[in-house]
Amino acid sequence: MDLSNLRPAKGSTHNSKRLGRGQGSGKGGTSTRGHKGAKSRSGYSRKIGFEGGQMPLQRRVPKYGFKNINRKEYKGINISTLQTLAETHNIEKIDFETLIMAGLVSKNALVKILGKGTLEKKLEVHAHAFSKSAVEAIEAKKGTAVIL
């Protein structure tokens, strides 16, 4: 084997259809586009959502609701998750960096601590927001809830 007899694997290459190159090619005349109509013309592109003249779905369905541009999307983390995190890593202070290291949140997320579960440890918790029940649970164990 040398460079003079290298070939692509059998069946890996295909000859392209040569459209509109005369009747003898078998693909002349209409160039496989059929007869007349918009789809046979050059430059044709159907509008997105076009349904052949029928009223499109996005115009049949009524408008509903609105998007609040001031909405803040929080990643909810429960007290029970903080408890397991504190037990496994043996820590008293849980801040945003700790949550990122544990893989619970991404660096761009806003964190809200929620009150599901129980807390057995005194913790200092730093987050962007807290639910009332979460603050009560943290302070019941003499811990502190610090808003970032």
N, CA, C and O atoms as a DFTB+ gen file, in Angstrom:
592 C
 N C O
     1  1       0.838      -1.190       0.000
     2  2       0.000       0.000       0.000
     3  2       0.881       1.251       0.000
     4  3       1.830       1.350       0.779
     5  1       0.562       2.200      -0.875
     6  2       1.245       3.492      -0.883
     7  2       0.255       4.584      -1.299
     8  3      -0.923       4.301      -1.515
     9  1       0.725       5.816      -1.411
    10  2      -0.154       6.947      -1.698
    11  2      -0.852       6.845      -3.052
    12  3      -1.917       7.430      -3.251
    13  1      -0.256       6.105      -3.974
    14  2      -0.837       6.031      -5.327
    15  2      -2.091       5.166      -5.390
    16  3      -2.891       5.327      -6.311
    17  1      -2.286       4.250      -4.433
    18  2      -3.481       3.413      -4.504
    19  2      -4.428       3.576      -3.301
    20  3      -5.176       2.653      -2.978
    21  1      -4.400       4.751      -2.636
    22  2      -5.361       5.024      -1.561
    23  2      -6.724       5.352      -2.148
    24  3      -6.808       6.124      -3.103
    25  1      -7.770       4.798      -1.612
    26  2      -9.135       5.065      -2.074
    27  2     -10.057       5.183      -0.863
    28  3      -9.780       4.586       0.177
    29  1     -11.151       5.944      -0.977
    30  2     -12.131       5.976       0.119
    31  2     -12.768       4.601       0.302
    32  3     -12.773       3.791      -0.625
    33  1     -13.308       4.331       1.501
    34  2     -13.963       3.046       1.764
    35  2     -15.135       2.873       0.813
    36  3     -15.785       3.847       0.435
    37  1     -15.405       1.629       0.427
    38  2     -16.469       1.344      -0.528
    39  2     -17.824       1.784       0.035
    40  3     -18.199       1.400       1.143
    41  1     -18.546       2.587      -0.735
    42  2     -19.864       3.059      -0.320
    43  2     -19.855       4.342       0.502
    44  3     -20.912       4.840       0.888
    45  1     -18.655       4.886       0.775
    46  2     -18.598       6.085       1.613
    47  2     -18.758       7.375       0.809
    48  3     -19.058       8.423       1.382
    49  1     -18.563       7.313      -0.507
    50  2     -18.718       8.509      -1.337
    51  2     -19.860       8.301      -2.321
    52  3     -20.141       7.182      -2.750
    53  1     -20.516       9.420      -2.671
    54  2     -21.655       9.363      -3.595
    55  2     -21.498      10.451      -4.633
    56  3     -20.997      11.534      -4.329
    57  1     -21.923      10.175      -5.864
    58  2     -21.953      11.210      -6.888
    59  2     -23.173      12.079      -6.641
    60  3     -24.259      11.562      -6.379
    61  1     -23.003      13.421      -6.722
    62  2     -24.142      14.306      -6.487
    63  2     -25.065      14.291      -7.699
    64  3     -24.613      14.099      -8.828
    65  1     -26.372      14.495      -7.462
    66  2     -27.342      14.574      -8.547
    67  2     -27.041      15.832      -9.357
    68  3     -26.968      16.924      -8.794
    69  1     -26.866      15.692     -10.678
    70  2     -26.649      16.871     -11.509
    71  2     -27.988      17.232     -12.140
    72  3     -28.390      16.655     -13.150
    73  1     -28.670      18.194     -11.527
    74  2     -30.019      18.548     -11.935
    75  2     -30.011      19.553     -13.080
    76  3     -29.133      20.412     -13.163
    77  1     -31.009      19.431     -13.970
    78  2     -31.189      20.404     -15.056
    79  2     -30.059      20.393     -16.058
    80  3     -29.692      21.452     -16.567
    81  1     -29.491      19.235     -16.363
    82  2     -28.386      19.142     -17.318
    83  2     -28.813      18.350     -18.559
    84  3     -28.039      17.560     -19.101
    85  1     -30.050      18.574     -18.997
    86  2     -30.538      17.949     -20.232
    87  2     -31.349      16.698     -19.992
    88  3     -31.265      16.064     -18.940
    89  1     -32.153      16.354     -21.014
    90  2     -33.052      15.203     -20.894
    91  2     -32.298      13.887     -20.772
    92  3     -32.784      12.958     -20.126
    93  1     -31.150      13.793     -21.365
    94  2     -30.377      12.549     -21.342
    95  2     -29.936      12.163     -19.941
    96  3     -29.694      10.986     -19.673
    97  1     -29.829      13.125     -19.053
    98  2     -29.386      12.820     -17.691
    99  2     -30.495      12.176     -16.864
   100  3     -30.231      11.568     -15.827
   101  1     -31.740      12.312     -17.329
   102  2     -32.877      11.789     -16.571
   103  2     -33.329      12.751     -15.484
   104  3     -34.338      12.515     -14.820
   105  1     -32.587      13.832     -15.304
   106  2     -32.954      14.827     -14.294
   107  2     -33.018      16.219     -14.932
   108  3     -32.769      17.226     -14.270
   109  1     -33.348      16.262     -16.202
   110  2     -33.482      17.541     -16.900
   111  2     -34.903      18.050     -16.763
   112  3     -35.653      17.552     -15.924
   113  1     -35.290      19.024     -17.560
   114  2     -36.667      19.525     -17.564
   115  2     -37.036      20.177     -16.264
   116  3     -36.685      21.333     -16.028
   117  1     -37.752      19.448     -15.397
   118  2     -38.233      20.038     -14.141
   119  2     -37.235      19.888     -12.989
   120  3     -37.485      20.398     -11.896
   121  1     -36.146      19.221     -13.204
   122  2     -35.090      19.033     -12.190
   123  2     -35.625      18.448     -10.887
   124  3     -35.271      18.909      -9.801
   125  1     -36.464      17.448     -10.997
   126  2     -37.063      16.686      -9.883
   127  2     -37.991      17.514      -8.994
   128  3     -38.320      17.095      -7.884
   129  1     -38.422      18.707      -9.483
   130  2     -39.281      19.568      -8.657
   131  2     -40.768      19.435      -9.001
   132  3     -41.599      20.082      -8.363
   133  1     -41.121      18.619      -9.989
   134  2     -42.516      18.504     -10.386
   135  2     -42.898      19.664     -11.279
   136  3     -42.029      20.423     -11.707
   137  1     -44.185      19.821     -11.570
   138  2     -44.646      20.848     -12.508
   139  2     -45.253      22.036     -11.785
   140  3     -46.084      21.870     -10.893
   141  1     -44.840      23.225     -12.167
   142  2     -45.393      24.510     -11.719
   143  2     -45.583      24.644     -10.203
   144  3     -45.202      23.748      -9.449
   145  1     -46.154      25.730      -9.769
   146  2     -46.404      25.968      -8.345
   147  2     -45.205      26.603      -7.659
   148  3     -44.088      26.575      -8.177
   149  1     -45.455      27.185      -6.469
   150  2     -44.416      27.919      -5.748
   151  2     -43.204      27.053      -5.422
   152  3     -42.069      27.527      -5.465
   153  1     -43.446      25.778      -5.094
   154  2     -42.341      24.898      -4.682
   155  2     -41.380      24.593      -5.826
   156  3     -40.249      24.175      -5.578
   157  1     -41.808      24.792      -7.075
   158  2     -40.921      24.513      -8.206
   159  2     -40.056      25.716      -8.553
   160  3     -39.083      25.583      -9.295
   161  1     -40.397      26.887      -8.028
   162  2     -39.673      28.113      -8.388
   163  2     -38.378      28.268      -7.592
   164  3     -38.242      27.746      -6.485
   165  1     -37.437      28.995      -8.180
   166  2     -36.207      29.294      -7.438
   167  2     -36.523      30.356      -6.397
   168  3     -37.402      31.192      -6.606
   169  1     -35.807      30.326      -5.274
   170  2     -36.015      31.330      -4.224
   171  2     -37.206      31.059      -3.343
   172  3     -37.533      31.883      -2.489
   173  1     -37.879      29.909      -3.524
   174  2     -39.063      29.612      -2.705
   175  2     -38.661      29.267      -1.285
   176  3     -37.749      28.469      -1.065
   177  1     -39.343      29.872      -0.318
   178  2     -39.222      29.423       1.080
   179  2     -40.548      29.682       1.764
   180  3     -41.063      30.800       1.732
   181  1     -41.102      28.651       2.382
   182  2     -42.403      28.753       3.037
   183  2     -42.242      29.507       4.347
   184  3     -41.263      29.303       5.065
   185  1     -43.198      30.377       4.663
   186  2     -43.147      31.107       5.933
   187  2     -43.252      30.137       7.110
   188  3     -43.940      29.120       7.018
   189  1     -42.581      30.446       8.203
   190  2     -42.650      29.619       9.406
   191  2     -44.081      29.639       9.928
   192  3     -44.665      30.708      10.102
   193  1     -44.645      28.462      10.177
   194  2     -46.008      28.365      10.695
   195  2     -47.077      28.402       9.610
   196  3     -48.268      28.365       9.922
   197  1     -46.676      28.476       8.335
   198  2     -47.657      28.515       7.241
   199  2     -48.337      27.162       7.116
   200  3     -47.677      26.123       7.106
   201  1     -49.683      27.181       7.019
   202  2     -50.453      25.937       6.968
   203  2     -51.307      25.858       5.712
   204  3     -52.444      25.390       5.748
   205  1     -50.740      26.325       4.593
   206  2     -51.439      26.215       3.307
   207  2     -52.619      27.156       3.187
   208  3     -53.556      26.859       2.445
   209  1     -52.612      28.262       3.876
   210  2     -53.704      29.234       3.809
   211  2     -54.683      29.092       4.953
   212  3     -55.426      30.027       5.248
   213  1     -54.699      27.933       5.607
   214  2     -55.518      27.756       6.819
   215  2     -54.968      28.694       7.901
   216  3     -53.767      28.958       7.953
   217  1     -55.864      29.191       8.763
   218  2     -55.425      30.093       9.833
   219  2     -54.408      29.355      10.714
   220  3     -54.736      28.321      11.297
   221  1     -53.182      29.875      10.817
   222  2     -52.135      29.161      11.555
   223  2     -52.431      29.051      13.047
   224  3     -53.178      29.850      13.611
   225  1     -51.825      28.037      13.673
   226  2     -52.060      27.761      15.085
   227  2     -51.786      28.974      15.965
   228  3     -52.572      29.281      16.861
   229  1     -50.670      29.668      15.714
   230  2     -50.315      30.799      16.578
   231  2     -51.284      31.969      16.454
   232  3     -51.266      32.867      17.295
   233  1     -52.144      31.980      15.406
   234  2     -53.163      33.020      15.294
   235  2     -54.535      32.531      15.754
   236  3     -55.408      33.334      16.083
   237  1     -54.723      31.201      15.775
   238  2     -55.999      30.636      16.248
   239  2     -56.090      30.671      17.768
   240  3     -57.162      30.898      18.328
   241  1     -54.953      30.443      18.433
   242  2     -54.934      30.365      19.892
   243  2     -54.866      31.786      20.456
   244  3     -54.033      32.575      20.010
   245  1     -55.720      32.133      21.425
   246  2     -55.729      33.512      21.939
   247  2     -54.495      33.824      22.774
   248  3     -53.818      32.933      23.287
   249  1     -54.223      35.137      22.894
   250  2     -53.128      35.581      23.754
   251  2     -53.527      35.328      25.199
   252  3     -54.710      35.382      25.535
   253  1     -52.545      35.052      26.058
   254  2     -52.867      34.731      27.438
   255  2     -51.716      35.117      28.342
   256  3     -50.569      34.772      28.054
   257  1     -51.988      35.823      29.427
   258  2     -50.992      36.107      30.453
   259  2     -49.948      37.115      30.022
   260  3     -50.096      37.780      28.998
   261  1     -48.896      37.222      30.807
   262  2     -47.799      38.125      30.492
   263  2     -46.520      37.617      31.141
   264  3     -46.565      36.770      32.033
   265  1     -45.383      38.132      30.693
   266  2     -44.089      37.790      31.262
   267  2     -43.642      38.956      32.132
   268  3     -43.515      40.083      31.652
   269  1     -43.403      38.684      33.410
   270  2     -42.942      39.715      34.324
   271  2     -41.441      39.921      34.111
   272  3     -40.640      39.027      34.387
   273  1     -41.067      41.109      33.617
   274  2     -39.657      41.359      33.299
   275  2     -38.809      41.536      34.552
   276  3     -37.582      41.472      34.483
   277  1     -39.455      41.757      35.702
   278  2     -38.724      41.950      36.952
   279  2     -38.613      40.677      37.788
   280  3     -38.121      40.719      38.915
   281  1     -39.074      39.528      37.235
   282  2     -39.061      38.275      37.982
   283  2     -37.637      37.855      38.330
   284  3     -36.725      37.956      37.510
   285  1     -37.465      37.382      39.566
   286  2     -36.183      36.817      39.993
   287  2     -36.378      35.310      40.164
   288  3     -37.256      34.870      40.905
   289  1     -35.562      34.537      39.481
   290  2     -35.656      33.074      39.526
   291  2     -34.651      32.546      40.546
   292  3     -33.441      32.674      40.359
   293  1     -35.167      31.947      41.637
   294  2     -34.295      31.419      42.686
   295  2     -34.151      29.913      42.574
   296  3     -35.075      29.221      42.148
   297  1     -32.984      29.409      42.958
   298  2     -32.764      27.963      43.072
   299  2     -33.066      27.604      44.519
   300  3     -32.362      28.048      45.426
   301  1     -34.096      26.812      44.745
   302  2     -34.514      26.456      46.100
   303  2     -33.671      25.340      46.690
   304  3     -33.464      24.302      46.061
   305  1     -33.186      25.564      47.907
   306  2     -32.433      24.529      48.618
   307  2     -33.059      24.361      50.001
   308  3     -33.215      25.333      50.740
   309  1     -33.412      23.132      50.343
   310  2     -34.086      22.851      51.606
   311  2     -33.105      22.753      52.780
   312  3     -31.910      22.512      52.611
   313  1     -33.669      22.951      53.977
   314  2     -32.906      22.830      55.231
   315  2     -32.284      21.429      55.344
   316  3     -31.156      21.279      55.814
   317  1     -33.037      20.406      54.906
   318  2     -32.532      19.029      54.993
   319  2     -31.256      18.850      54.174
   320  3     -30.352      18.120      54.582
   321  1     -31.179      19.515      53.015
   322  2     -29.978      19.454      52.170
   323  2     -28.801      20.109      52.878
   324  3     -27.681      19.601      52.827
   325  1     -29.054      21.249      53.547
   326  2     -28.001      21.938      54.304
   327  2     -27.494      21.053      55.444
   328  3     -26.299      21.017      55.736
   329  1     -28.429      20.340      56.081
   330  2     -28.082      19.442      57.191
   331  2     -27.129      18.347      56.719
   332  3     -26.108      18.091      57.357
   333  1     -27.463      17.701      55.601
   334  2     -26.604      16.631      55.075
   335  2     -25.248      17.177      54.621
   336  3     -24.215      16.529      54.794
   337  1     -25.268      18.379      54.038
   338  2     -24.029      19.025      53.606
   339  2     -23.122      19.330      54.796
   340  3     -21.912      19.113      54.734
   341  1     -23.719      19.839      55.890
   342  2     -22.965      20.170      57.103
   343  2     -22.392      18.902      57.760
   344  3     -21.275      18.916      58.276
   345  1     -23.168      17.812      57.735
   346  2     -22.714      16.546      58.325
   347  2     -21.570      15.924      57.526
   348  3     -20.571      15.493      58.102
   349  1     -21.714      15.877      56.205
   350  2     -20.698      15.214      55.370
   351  2     -19.367      15.963      55.360
   352  3     -18.303      15.344      55.395
   353  1     -19.428      17.312      55.312
   354  2     -18.192      18.101      55.245
   355  2     -17.771      18.672      56.602
   356  3     -16.722      19.307      56.714
   357  1     -18.592      18.443      57.630
   358  2     -18.317      18.896      58.997
   359  2     -18.020      20.409      59.045
   360  3     -16.938      20.838      59.446
   361  1     -19.030      21.203      58.617
   362  2     -18.877      22.659      58.584
   363  2     -20.001      23.343      59.346
   364  3     -21.097      22.797      59.475
   365  1     -19.720      24.554      59.857
   366  2     -20.722      25.346      60.584
   367  2     -21.208      26.536      59.764
   368  3     -22.268      27.093      60.049
   369  1     -20.432      26.932      58.736
   370  2     -20.791      28.087      57.912
   371  2     -21.037      27.625      56.478
   372  3     -20.153      27.067      55.828
   373  1     -22.261      27.869      55.997
   374  2     -22.592      27.507      54.620
   375  2     -22.836      28.798      53.852
   376  3     -23.819      29.501      54.084
   377  1     -21.911      29.099      52.922
   378  2     -22.077      30.288      52.088
   379  2     -22.243      29.874      50.625
   380  3     -22.292      28.688      50.300
   381  1     -22.326      30.875      49.758
   382  2     -22.575      30.636      48.338
   383  2     -21.475      29.773      47.711
   384  3     -21.765      28.886      46.909
   385  1     -20.210      30.032      48.076
   386  2     -19.086      29.269      47.525
   387  2     -19.162      27.793      47.922
   388  3     -18.827      26.911      47.130
   389  1     -19.604      27.535      49.147
   390  2     -19.758      26.153      49.625
   391  2     -20.789      25.404      48.780
   392  3     -20.582      24.246      48.416
   393  1     -21.906      26.076      48.472
   394  2     -22.965      25.474      47.667
   395  2     -22.496      25.200      46.242
   396  3     -22.880      24.197      45.640
   397  1     -21.664      26.095      45.701
   398  2     -21.110      25.894      44.354
   399  2     -20.170      24.688      44.359
   400  3     -20.223      23.844      43.464
   401  1     -19.294      24.616      45.396
   402  2     -18.343      23.496      45.508
   403  2     -19.070      22.156      45.632
   404  3     -18.609      21.143      45.106
   405  1     -20.222      22.156      46.337
   406  2     -21.002      20.928      46.527
   407  2     -21.772      20.553      45.262
   408  3     -22.326      19.457      45.174
   409  1     -21.809      21.466      44.274
   410  2     -22.501      21.200      43.011
   411  2     -24.002      21.396      43.096
   412  3     -24.739      20.897      42.246
   413  1     -24.470      22.118      44.115
   414  2     -25.911      22.341      44.282
   415  2     -26.421      23.499      43.432
   416  3     -27.579      23.501      43.013
   417  1     -25.559      24.485      43.176
   418  2     -25.961      25.643      42.374
   419  2     -24.851      26.016      41.399
   420  3     -23.695      25.633      41.578
   421  1     -25.223      26.775      40.357
   422  2     -24.225      27.320      39.446
   423  2     -23.824      28.694      39.952
   424  3     -24.509      29.272      40.795
   425  1     -22.717      29.222      39.442
   426  2     -22.190      30.482      39.973
   427  2     -23.094      31.679      39.660
   428  3     -22.973      32.715      40.314
   429  1     -23.996      31.565      38.678
   430  2     -24.881      32.679      38.318
   431  2     -26.248      32.606      38.988
   432  3     -27.053      33.526      38.844
   433  1     -26.522      31.528      39.717
   434  2     -27.848      31.324      40.303
   435  2     -28.060      32.183      41.546
   436  3     -27.111      32.562      42.233
   437  1     -29.337      32.482      41.817
   438  2     -29.727      33.098      43.082
   439  2     -30.270      31.980      43.965
   440  3     -31.026      31.129      43.498
   441  1     -29.886      31.981      45.237
   442  2     -30.233      30.869      46.129
   443  2     -31.271      31.309      47.151
   444  3     -31.142      32.364      47.772
   445  1     -32.310      30.480      47.318
   446  2     -33.300      30.697      48.366
   447  2     -33.343      29.453      49.238
   448  3     -33.483      28.335      48.741
   449  1     -33.221      29.661      50.544
   450  2     -33.258      28.545      51.489
   451  2     -34.706      28.323      51.904
   452  3     -35.390      29.247      52.345
   453  1     -35.169      27.064      51.754
   454  2     -36.552      26.696      52.059
   455  2     -36.597      25.832      53.311
   456  3     -35.594      25.224      53.686
   457  1     -37.762      25.775      53.959
   458  2     -37.869      25.184      55.289
   459  2     -38.208      23.715      55.394
   460  3     -38.566      23.260      56.481
   461  1     -38.115      22.944      54.312
   462  2     -38.461      21.520      54.382
   463  2     -37.335      20.736      55.052
   464  3     -36.165      20.912      54.712
   465  1     -37.681      19.883      55.991
   466  2     -36.699      19.068      56.705
   467  2     -36.407      19.625      58.087
   468  3     -37.011      20.606      58.522
   469  1     -35.468      18.980      58.769
   470  2     -35.108      19.429      60.120
   471  2     -33.621      19.727      60.184
   472  3     -32.826      19.200      59.406
   473  1     -33.263      20.595      61.139
   474  2     -31.881      21.005      61.333
   475  2     -31.447      20.577      62.720
   476  3     -32.116      20.900      63.702
   477  1     -30.328      19.851      62.822
   478  2     -29.823      19.416      64.133
   479  2     -28.567      20.183      64.554
   480  3     -28.083      20.005      65.671
   481  1     -28.042      21.024      63.682
   482  2     -26.770      21.683      63.908
   483  2     -26.931      23.199      63.909
   484  3     -27.817      23.733      63.241
   485  1     -26.081      23.886      64.653
   486  2     -26.051      25.346      64.617
   487  2     -25.288      25.758      63.356
   488  3     -24.117      25.413      63.194
   489  1     -25.951      26.495      62.468
   490  2     -25.336      26.866      61.201
   491  2     -25.418      28.372      60.948
   492  3     -26.383      29.034      61.329
   493  1     -24.381      28.891      60.298
   494  2     -24.413      30.256      59.775
   495  2     -24.608      30.110      58.268
   496  3     -23.728      29.624      57.558
   497  1     -25.785      30.542      57.791
   498  2     -26.148      30.324      56.386
   499  2     -26.208      31.659      55.642
   500  3     -26.886      32.590      56.075
   501  1     -25.492      31.739      54.521
   502  2     -25.506      32.923      53.658
   503  2     -26.237      32.574      52.374
   504  3     -25.860      31.622      51.691
   505  1     -27.289      33.335      52.029
   506  2     -28.038      33.090      50.793
   507  2     -28.701      34.388      50.340
   508  3     -28.705      35.383      51.064
   509  1     -29.259      34.362      49.132
   510  2     -29.904      35.553      48.579
   511  2     -31.294      35.783      49.167
   512  3     -31.759      36.921      49.243
   513  1     -31.960      34.697      49.585
   514  2     -33.298      34.828      50.176
   515  2     -33.590      33.624      51.072
   516  3     -32.995      32.557      50.919
   517  1     -34.518      33.821      52.009
   518  2     -34.924      32.770      52.953
   519  2     -36.438      32.765      53.071
   520  3     -37.073      33.817      53.001
   521  1     -37.024      31.578      53.251
   522  2     -38.443      31.518      53.577
   523  2     -38.567      31.724      55.090
   524  3     -37.600      31.543      55.830
   525  1     -39.768      32.103      55.538
   526  2     -39.990      32.357      56.973
   527  2     -39.690      31.116      57.807
   528  3     -39.057      31.195      58.859
   529  1     -40.163      29.951      57.311
   530  2     -39.966      28.695      58.056
   531  2     -38.482      28.319      58.136
   532  3     -38.041      27.732      59.124
   533  1     -37.715      28.660      57.092
   534  2     -36.283      28.364      57.090
   535  2     -35.558      29.212      58.134
   536  3     -34.703      28.713      58.866
   537  1     -35.910      30.507      58.194
   538  2     -35.294      31.409      59.178
   539  2     -35.617      30.946      60.592
   540  3     -34.750      30.949      61.466
   541  1     -36.876      30.545      60.818
   542  2     -37.297      30.046      62.138
   543  2     -36.502      28.795      62.528
   544  3     -36.056      28.670      63.668
   545  1     -36.329      27.871      61.576
   546  2     -35.608      26.621      61.845
   547  2     -34.135      26.878      62.157
   548  3     -33.563      26.252      63.049
   549  1     -33.526      27.809      61.411
   550  2     -32.105      28.129      61.629
   551  2     -31.915      28.819      62.977
   552  3     -31.000      28.488      63.731
   553  1     -32.796      29.789      63.275
   554  2     -32.672      30.544      64.531
   555  2     -33.073      29.729      65.752
   556  3     -32.650      30.037      66.867
   557  1     -33.891      28.685      65.554
   558  2     -34.258      27.798      66.668
   559  2     -33.037      27.027      67.171
   560  3     -32.979      26.650      68.341
   561  1     -32.070      26.793      66.295
   562  2     -30.828      26.111      66.684
   563  2     -29.710      27.101      66.997
   564  3     -28.534      26.736      66.990
   565  1     -30.076      28.354      67.272
   566  2     -29.133      29.424      67.611
   567  2     -28.190      29.787      66.457
   568  3     -27.112      30.339      66.680
   569  1     -28.607      29.470      65.215
   570  2     -27.816      29.804      64.031
   571  2     -28.204      31.181      63.497
   572  3     -29.083      31.846      64.045
   573  1     -27.535      31.601      62.417
   574  2     -27.856      32.894      61.806
   575  2     -28.128      32.725      60.325
   576  3     -27.501      31.913      59.645
   577  1     -29.089      33.520      59.836
   578  2     -29.442      33.535      58.406
   579  2     -29.028      34.899      57.856
   580  3     -29.630      35.917      58.198
   581  1     -28.009      34.917      57.011
   582  2     -27.475      36.170      56.464
   583  2     -27.887      36.297      55.004
   584  3     -27.615      35.415      54.190
   585  1     -28.563      37.432      54.676
   586  2     -28.987      37.690      53.291
   587  2     -27.849      38.365      52.549
   588  3     -27.296      39.361      53.016
   589  1     -27.498      37.816      51.385
   590  2     -26.406      38.367      50.568
   591  2     -26.862      39.635      49.867
   592  3     -26.086      40.248      49.133
